[in-house]
Amino acid sequence: MSRIMLTILMVVGVCFGLMFFVGCESDAQSGAAIGALAGAGIGQLAGRSPESTLIGAAVGGGAGYMIGNEQDKKKAASERQQIYQEMNTITINVTNSNGSITPVKLAKQGVVYIGPRGETYTNIPTQEQLKQAGYGF
C-alpha cells in the first residue's frame, strides 16, 4: 500500500474515532473510545497485521472502559455526598442592627444542629440564640 493511501486511511480512522468520542456521555464511553484508538495504533505498530490491530483495539478499549468507569463511580459518589450535605443543611438569616442580614448555615447531624463554629443546638436555633453565639451584630 502506498504511503499516501496509508496516511489517508489513518486520517479517516482518527476522524471516525473522534466522532465516537464527541458523542460519548460518560467517562467510561470516552475511555473505551480513546483506549480502542490508542490500542489499535499500538497494535498496528507492534504487529503490523490486522489481527494485532484488532487485539490492540480490544485490549485498549477494555482498559479504557474500566478506567473511565471508575471515574464515573467517583463522580457519582461525589454528587451523592453533595446532595446529602445540601439536604442536611439549613440556613438561618440573622437580621443585624442596621437591617442587613447575616446568613448562618447549620448542619443537621441526627437530632442535633451544628453551627459554623462547632456549637450544637438540640433544636433549630432562633435569631436571638445565634446573636448570643456571636453571629450578626
Secondary structure, 3 states (H helix, E strand, C coil): CCHHHHHHHHHHHHHHHHHHHHCCCCHHHHHHHHHHHHHHHHHHHHHCCHHHHHHHHHHHHHHHHHHHHHHHHHHHHHHHHHHHHHHCEEEEEEECCCCCEEEEEEEEECCEEECCCCCEECCCCCHHHHHHCCCCC
